[in-house]
């Protein structure tokens, strides 16, 4: 399974290829699915380009994407979109249009409460476990672990030379991961080495402009679809 991460926390400063509006996100999602992506991960944006958990921002983004693609669509619940844990939880409670799944970063304050609320709403939970954090240890002791949709193992090491070692350390820290499937991916410099490792290990992965703006040869990617197409080649190599 190759998920496409359409935009992440990037903004217009990262270039015109990064989709921000619901219409741009829907078009990019459709192109990525046509290129082979099997799931969508998106950061809904305010008109000013900021990540938001507001139902007034989430709903039009999900509606626009679902009008173009038939695959599952997930969103972020990252603390950067709403730093206060209580407010973040209230935002999730008021969602009028629900994503198929949402990522919850287990090292962030309030992660367990947000995950519990998502599960109560019938939304799948991706347990985001970042390298360099205590997320793996916290997830290992979580009673919600067996109930999550999958573990999103994220290598934050930007050095392509050490990315694989960081990925192996992260996977070792996860242990049995409560028996849940693991999606392994990197970001920035670790994106391509970790994607290739995921392919060799037979793990799901993701690719898109959230994780990298560049192709393996160093040229700037023109679109999410181009990254997905190249990602499938690298994943199977």
SEGU-668721 format. One line per 10 residues: for each residue z, x, y negated of N, C-alpha, C. Coordinates in steps of 0.2 Angstrom, whole numbers, padded with zeros to 4 digits. Example, Ala and Ser with C-alpha at 12.3 -4.5 7.8 and 13.67 -1.06 7.14 Angstrom:
# residues 2
0039:0066:0028:0039:0062:0022:0039:0066:0016 ~ 0035:0064:0011:0036:0068:0005:0039:0064:0000
***
This chain:
# residues 237
0000:0004:0006:0000:0000:0000:0000:0004:-0006 ~ -0005:0003:-0011:-0005:0007:-0017:-0004:0002:-0023 ~ 0001:0002:-0026:0003:-0002:-0032:0000:0001:-0038 ~ -0002:-0003:-0043:-0004:0000:-0049:0001:-0001:-0055 ~ 0003:0004:-0058:0008:0003:-0064:0004:0003:-0070 ~ 0003:-0002:-0073:-0002:-0003:-0079:-0001:0001:-0085 ~ 0006:0001:-0087:0007:0003:-0094:0014:0007:-0095 ~ 0019:0005:-0092:0025:0008:-0093:0028:0007:-0100 ~ 0031:0012:-0102:0034:0012:-0109:0030:0015:-0114 ~ 0023:0016:-0112:0019:0019:-0116:0017:0014:-0122
0014:0017:-0127:0012:0013:-0133:0005:0015:-0135 ~ 0003:0012:-0141:-0004:0013:-0143:-0005:0021:-0145 ~ 0000:0024:-0146:0000:0032:-0148:-0003:0035:-0142 ~ -0002:0033:-0136:-0005:0036:-0130:-0012:0035:-0128 ~ -0015:0031:-0133:-0023:0030:-0132:-0025:0023:-0131 ~ -0031:0022:-0132:-0034:0015:-0131:-0034:0013:-0124 ~ -0034:0018:-0119:-0035:0016:-0112:-0028:0012:-0110 ~ -0023:0013:-0113:-0016:0010:-0111:-0016:0002:-0113 ~ -0016:-0002:-0108:-0016:-0009:-0110:-0009:-0012:-0112 ~ -0009:-0016:-0118:-0003:-0018:-0121:-0002:-0026:-0121
-0008:-0029:-0124:-0007:-0036:-0124:-0008:-0040:-0118 ~ -0006:-0046:-0117:-0008:-0050:-0111:-0015:-0050:-0109 ~ -0019:-0050:-0113:-0027:-0050:-0112:-0029:-0043:-0109 ~ -0027:-0038:-0112:-0028:-0031:-0110:-0025:-0030:-0103 ~ -0019:-0032:-0102:-0016:-0031:-0096:-0019:-0035:-0090 ~ -0021:-0041:-0092:-0025:-0045:-0087:-0031:-0042:-0085 ~ -0035:-0039:-0090:-0042:-0036:-0088:-0040:-0030:-0084 ~ -0036:-0026:-0086:-0034:-0019:-0083:-0032:-0021:-0076 ~ -0028:-0026:-0075:-0026:-0028:-0068:-0031:-0030:-0064 ~ -0036:-0034:-0066:-0042:-0036:-0062:-0046:-0030:-0060
-0047:-0025:-0065:-0051:-0019:-0063:-0048:-0015:-0058 ~ -0041:-0014:-0059:-0037:-0010:-0054:-0037:-0013:-0047 ~ -0037:-0020:-0046:-0037:-0023:-0040:-0044:-0022:-0037 ~ -0049:-0023:-0041:-0056:-0022:-0038:-0057:-0015:-0036 ~ -0053:-0010:-0039:-0053:-0003:-0036:-0049:-0002:-0030 ~ -0045:-0007:-0028:-0041:-0006:-0022:-0034:-0007:-0023 ~ -0031:-0008:-0029:-0024:-0009:-0029:-0022:-0015:-0026 ~ -0016:-0015:-0023:-0014:-0021:-0019:-0008:-0025:-0022 ~ -0005:-0022:-0027:0001:-0025:-0031:0000:-0022:-0038 ~ 0004:-0026:-0043:0004:-0025:-0050:0011:-0023:-0052
0012:-0018:-0056:0019:-0017:-0059:0017:-0017:-0067 ~ 0020:-0021:-0071:0019:-0021:-0078:0025:-0021:-0082 ~ 0024:-0018:-0088:0030:-0019:-0093:0027:-0024:-0099 ~ 0029:-0030:-0099:0027:-0034:-0104:0029:-0032:-0111 ~ 0025:-0033:-0116:0026:-0030:-0123:0026:-0035:-0128 ~ 0030:-0034:-0133:0030:-0038:-0139:0024:-0036:-0143 ~ 0022:-0040:-0148:0016:-0038:-0152:0016:-0032:-0155 ~ 0023:-0029:-0156:0023:-0022:-0159:0023:-0017:-0154 ~ 0022:-0019:-0148:0021:-0014:-0142:0027:-0011:-0139 ~ 0033:-0015:-0140:0039:-0013:-0137:0040:-0017:-0130
0043:-0013:-0125:0045:-0017:-0119:0050:-0022:-0121 ~ 0049:-0028:-0117:0054:-0033:-0118:0055:-0037:-0112 ~ 0061:-0040:-0111:0063:-0044:-0106:0063:-0052:-0108 ~ 0061:-0053:-0114:0061:-0060:-0117:0057:-0064:-0113 ~ 0059:-0070:-0111:0054:-0075:-0108:0048:-0077:-0112 ~ 0049:-0076:-0118:0043:-0078:-0123:0038:-0072:-0122 ~ 0040:-0067:-0120:0035:-0061:-0119:0033:-0061:-0112 ~ 0037:-0062:-0107:0036:-0061:-0100:0031:-0066:-0098 ~ 0032:-0073:-0100:0028:-0078:-0097:0020:-0077:-0099 ~ 0018:-0076:-0105:0011:-0076:-0106:0008:-0070:-0103
0012:-0064:-0102:0009:-0058:-0098:0008:-0060:-0091 ~ 0013:-0063:-0088:0012:-0065:-0081:0007:-0070:-0080 ~ 0006:-0075:-0084:0001:-0080:-0084:-0006:-0077:-0084 ~ -0007:-0073:-0089:-0013:-0070:-0090:-0015:-0066:-0084 ~ -0011:-0062:-0081:-0013:-0058:-0075:-0014:-0062:-0069 ~ -0010:-0067:-0068:-0011:-0071:-0062:-0017:-0075:-0063 ~ -0020:-0076:-0069:-0026:-0080:-0069:-0032:-0076:-0067 ~ -0031:-0069:-0067:-0036:-0064:-0065:-0036:-0061:-0058 ~ -0029:-0061:-0055:-0029:-0057:-0049:-0024:-0062:-0044 ~ -0025:-0061:-0038:-0021:-0065:-0033:-0016:-0061:-0030
-0014:-0055:-0032:-0009:-0051:-0029:-0003:-0051:-0032 ~ 0003:-0049:-0029:0009:-0050:-0032:0010:-0046:-0038 ~ 0014:-0048:-0043:0015:-0045:-0049:0022:-0044:-0050 ~ 0024:-0038:-0052:0031:-0036:-0054:0032:-0034:-0061 ~ 0038:-0034:-0063:0040:-0032:-0070:0046:-0027:-0069 ~ 0047:-0024:-0075:0053:-0019:-0076:0059:-0023:-0078 ~ 0065:-0021:-0077:0071:-0023:-0080:0074:-0017:-0083 ~ 0071:-0012:-0085:0074:-0006:-0087:0078:-0006:-0093 ~ 0084:-0002:-0093:0088:-0003:-0099:0086:-0001:-0105 ~ 0080:0002:-0106:0077:0004:-0112:0074:-0003:-0115
0072:-0007:-0111:0070:-0014:-0114:0075:-0018:-0117 ~ 0081:-0017:-0114:0087:-0021:-0117:0093:-0017:-0115 ~ 0096:-0013:-0119:0101:-0008:-0117:0108:-0011:-0115 ~ 0110:-0017:-0118:0116:-0020:-0117:0116:-0024:-0110 ~ 0120:-0022:-0105:0119:-0025:-0098:0120:-0032:-0098 ~ 0125:-0035:-0102:0126:-0042:-0103:0120:-0046:-0105 ~ 0117:-0043:-0111:0111:-0046:-0114:0105:-0046:-0109 ~ 0105:-0040:-0105:0099:-0039:-0101:0100:-0045:-0095 ~ 0106:-0046:-0093:0107:-0051:-0088:0105:-0058:-0090 ~ 0107:-0059:-0096:0106:-0066:-0099:0098:-0067:-0100
0095:-0062:-0102:0087:-0062:-0102:0084:-0064:-0096 ~ 0086:-0061:-0090:0084:-0063:-0084:0085:-0070:-0082 ~ 0091:-0072:-0083:0093:-0079:-0082:0089:-0084:-0085 ~ 0086:-0082:-0091:0082:-0087:-0095:0075:-0087:-0093 ~ 0072:-0082:-0089:0065:-0082:-0087:0063:-0089:-0085 ~ 0058:-0091:-0088:0055:-0098:-0086:0049:-0097:-0082 ~ 0045:-0091:-0082:0040:-0090:-0077:0042:-0083:-0073 ~ 0043:-0084:-0067:0046:-0078:-0063:0041:-0074:-0060 ~ 0042:-0067:-0060:0038:-0062:-0057:0039:-0063:-0049 ~ 0034:-0060:-0046:0035:-0060:-0038:0041:-0055:-0037
0042:-0049:-0040:0047:-0044:-0039:0048:-0041:-0046 ~ 0054:-0038:-0046:0056:-0034:-0052:0059:-0028:-0050 ~ 0058:-0022:-0054:0062:-0016:-0052:0068:-0016:-0056 ~ 0073:-0013:-0052:0080:-0012:-0055:0082:-0005:-0054 ~ 0083:-0002:-0059:0085:0005:-0058:0093:0006:-0057 ~ 0094:0008:-0051:0101:0008:-0048:0106:0012:-0052 ~ 0104:0017:-0056:0108:0021:-0059:0110:0018:-0066 ~ 0107:0013:-0068:0109:0010:-0075:0115:0005:-0074 ~ 0119:0005:-0080:0124:0000:-0080:0122:-0007:-0079 ~ 0125:-0011:-0075:0123:-0018:-0074:0118:-0019:-0069
0116:-0014:-0065:0110:-0014:-0060:0112:-0019:-0055 ~ 0118:-0019:-0052:0120:-0024:-0047:0120:-0031:-0049 ~ 0122:-0032:-0055:0122:-0039:-0058:0115:-0042:-0059 ~ 0111:-0037:-0061:0104:-0039:-0062:0100:-0041:-0056 ~ 0101:-0036:-0051:0098:-0037:-0044:0101:-0044:-0041 ~ 0107:-0045:-0042:0110:-0051:-0039:0107:-0057:-0042 ~ 0106:-0057:-0049:0103:-0063:-0052:0096:-0064:-0050 ~ 0092:-0058:-0049:0085:-0059:-0047:0085:-0062:-0040 ~ 0089:-0060:-0036:0089:-0062:-0029:0091:-0070:-0029 ~ 0095:-0072:-0033:0097:-0079:-0034:0091:-0083:-0036
0087:-0080:-0040:0081:-0084:-0043:0075:-0084:-0038 ~ 0076:-0080:-0032:0071:-0079:-0028:0065:-0074:-0029 ~ 0067:-0069:-0034:0063:-0064:-0036:0065:-0058:-0031 ~ 0059:-0055:-0029:0061:-0049:-0025:0063:-0043:-0029 ~ 0067:-0039:-0026:0070:-0033:-0030:0067:-0026:-0027 ~ 0064:-0022:-0032:0063:-0015:-0030:0069:-0011:-0033 ~ 0072:-0008:-0028:0078:-0004:-0030:0075:0003:-0033 ~ 0075:0004:-0039:0073:0010:-0042:0078:0016:-0041 ~ 0076:0021:-0037:0081:0026:-0036:0077:0032:-0039 ~ 0080:0035:-0044:0077:0041:-0048:0080:0047:-0046
0076:0052:-0045:0079:0059:-0043:0083:0061:-0049 ~ 0088:0065:-0048:0092:0068:-0054:0097:0063:-0056 ~ 0098:0058:-0053:0103:0053:-0055:0108:0051:-0049 ~ 0113:0047:-0050:0117:0045:-0044:0115:0039:-0041 ~ 0109:0037:-0042:0106:0031:-0040:0106:0030:-0032 ~ 0104:0035:-0028:0104:0035:-0021:0111:0034:-0018 ~ 0116:0037:-0021:0123:0037:-0019:0126:0029:-0020 ~ 0124:0027:-0026:0126:0020:-0028:0123:0015:-0023 ~ 0116:0016:-0022:0113:0011:-0018:0115:0012:-0011 ~ 0117:0017:-0008:0120:0018:-0001:0126:0014:0000
0130:0013:-0005:0136:0009:-0005:0135:0002:-0007 ~ 0129:0000:-0009:0128:-0007:-0012:0127:-0012:-0006 ~ 0131:-0018:-0007:0130:-0023:-0002:0124:-0027:-0003 ~ 0120:-0026:-0008:0114:-0029:-0009:0108:-0025:-0006 ~ 0109:-0019:-0004:0104:-0014:-0001:0100:-0018:0004 ~ 0103:-0021:0009:0099:-0024:0015:0094:-0030:0012 ~ 0096:-0032:0006:0092:-0038:0004:0086:-0036:-0001 ~ 0086:-0030:-0003:0080:-0029:-0008:0073:-0029:-0004 ~ 0068:-0030:-0008:0061:-0030:-0006:0059:-0023:-0003 ~ 0061:-0018:-0007:0059:-0011:-0005:0063:-0006:-0010
0063:0000:-0008:0066:0005:-0012:0060:0009:-0016 ~ 0061:0009:-0023:0056:0013:-0027:0059:0020:-0028 ~ 0057:0025:-0024:0059:0031:-0025:0055:0035:-0030 ~ 0058:0037:-0036:0054:0040:-0041:0056:0047:-0043 ~ 0051:0051:-0042:0052:0059:-0043:0051:0060:-0051 ~ 0057:0062:-0054:0056:0063:-0061:0055:0070:-0063 ~ 0055:0074:-0058:0053:0082:-0059:0046:0082:-0062 ~ 0045:0085:-0068:0038:0085:-0071:0034:0091:-0068 ~ 0038:0096:-0064:0034:0102:-0062:0030:0101:-0056 ~ 0024:0101:-0056:0020:0100:-0050:0021:0105:-0044
0024:0111:-0046:0026:0116:-0041:0032:0115:-0037 ~ 0036:0111:-0040:0043:0109:-0037:0043:0102:-0035 ~ 0038:0098:-0036:0038:0091:-0036:0039:0089:-0028 ~ 0036:0092:-0024:0037:0090:-0017:0044:0091:-0014 ~ 0047:0097:-0016:0054:0098:-0014:0058:0093:-0017 ~ 0057:0091:-0023:0061:0086:-0026:0061:0079:-0023 ~ 0054:0078:-0021:0053:0072:-0017:0057:0072:-0010 ~ 0057:0077:-0007:0060:0078:0000:0068:0077:-0001 ~ 0070:0080:-0007:0077:0080:-0008:0079:0072:-0009 ~ 0075:0069:-0013:0076:0062:-0015:0076:0058:-0008
0071:0059:-0004:0071:0055:0002:0077:0056:0007 ~ 0079:0063:0007:0085:0064:0011:0091:0061:0008 ~ 0092:0061:0002:0097:0057:-0001:0098:0050:0000 ~ 0092:0047:0001:0091:0040:0002:0093:0038:0010 ~ 0093:0043:0014:0095:0042:0021:0091:0036:0024 ~ 0094:0032:0027:0091:0026:0030:0089:0020:0025 ~ 0091:0021:0019:0089:0016:0014:0090:0009:0016 ~ 0095:0008:0020:0097:0001:0022:0091:-0002:0026 ~ 0087:0002:0029:0082:0000:0033:0076:-0003:0029 ~ 0076:-0003:0022:0071:-0006:0018:0065:-0001:0017
0059:-0004:0016:0053:0000:0015:0054:0005:0009 ~ 0050:0010:0009:0051:0015:0003:0044:0016:0000 ~ 0044:0015:-0007:0038:0017:-0010:0039:0023:-0014 ~ 0036:0028:-0013:0037:0035:-0016:0032:0037:-0021 ~ 0034:0039:-0027:0029:0040:-0032:0033:0046:-0037 ~ 0028:0049:-0041:0031:0054:-0046:0028:0051:-0053 ~ 0030:0055:-0058:0028:0054:-0064:0026:0060:-0068 ~ 0021:0060:-0073:0018:0065:-0076:0016:0071:-0072 ~ 0019:0077:-0072:0016:0082:-0068:0017:0081:-0061 ~ 0022:0077:-0059:0023:0076:-0051:0019:0071:-0048
0015:0067:-0052:0012:0061:-0050:0007:0063:-0044 ~ 0003:0067:-0045:-0002:0068:-0039:0001:0072:-0033 ~ 0005:0077:-0034:0008:0080:-0028:0012:0075:-0024 ~ 0016:0071:-0027:0020:0066:-0024:0016:0060:-0021 ~ 0010:0058:-0024:0006:0053:-0021:0003:0056:-0015 ~ 0001:0062:-0015:-0002:0065:-0009:0003:0066:-0003 ~ 0009:0067:-0005:0015:0068:0000:0016:0061:0003 ~ 0016:0056:-0001:0017:0049:0001:0012:0047:0006 ~ 0006:0049:0005:0000:0048:0010:0002:0051:0017 ~ 0004:0058:0016:0005:0061:0023:0011:0059:0026
0016:0056:0023:0022:0053:0026:0021:0046:0028 ~ 0015:0043:0026:0014:0036:0028:0018:0031:0024 ~ 0020:0033:0018:0024:0029:0013:0019:0025:0008 ~ 0021:0019:0006:0018:0016:0000:0019:0021:-0006 ~ 0014:0020:-0011:0015:0023:-0017:0012:0019:-0023 ~ 0012:0022:-0028:0009:0019:-0034:0005:0024:-0039 ~ 0001:0021:-0043:-0003:0026:-0048:-0005:0021:-0054 ~ -0005:0024:-0059:-0007:0021:-0065:-0005:0024:-0071 ~ -0007:0021:-0077:-0006:0025:-0084:0001:0025:-0085 ~ 0006:0021:-0082:0013:0022:-0083:0015:0029:-0081
0013:0031:-0075:0015:0037:-0072:0011:0044:-0075 ~ 0005:0043:-0076:0001:0048:-0079:-0005:0046:-0083 ~ -0007:0050:-0087:-0013:0049:-0091:-0019:0053:-0089 ~ -0018:0057:-0084:-0023:0062:-0082:-0025:0061:-0074 ~ -0031:0063:-0073:-0034:0064:-0066:-0031:0070:-0063 ~ -0032:0071:-0057:-0030:0078:-0054:-0033:0084:-0057 ~ -0039:0083:-0059:-0043:0089:-0062:-0041:0091:-0069 ~ -0036:0087:-0072:-0034:0088:-0079:-0037:0084:-0084 ~ -0043:0081:-0082:-0047:0076:-0087:-0043:0070:-0088 ~ -0043:0067:-0094:-0040:0061:-0096:-0043:0055:-0092
-0039:0051:-0089:-0041:0045:-0086:-0044:0040:-0091 ~ -0049:0037:-0089:-0052:0032:-0093:-0049:0025:-0093 ~ -0046:0024:-0087:-0043:0017:-0085:-0038:0017:-0079 ~ -0034:0012:-0079:-0030:0011:-0072:-0035:0011:-0066 ~ -0041:0008:-0067:-0045:0007:-0061:-0047:0014:-0059 ~ -0049:0019:-0063:-0051:0025:-0062:-0045:0029:-0058 ~ -0039:0028:-0060:-0033:0031:-0057:-0032:0028:-0050 ~ -0033:0022:-0049:-0032:0019:-0043:-0038:0022:-0038 ~ -0044:0022:-0040:-0049:0024:-0036:-0048:0031:-0034 ~ -0046:0036:-0038:-0045:0043:-0037:-0038:0043:-0032
-0033:0039:-0034:-0027:0039:-0030:-0028:0037:-0023 ~ -0033:0033:-0021:-0034:0031:-0014:-0038:0037:-0011 ~ -0042:0040:-0014:-0045:0046:-0011:-0039:0052:-0010 ~ -0035:0053:-0015:-0030:0058:-0014:-0025:0056:-0009 ~ -0023:0050:-0008:-0018:0047:-0004:-0021:0048:0004 ~ -0027:0047:0005:-0030:0048:0011:-0032:0055:0013 ~ -0031:0059:0009:-0034:0066:0010:-0029:0070:0014
***
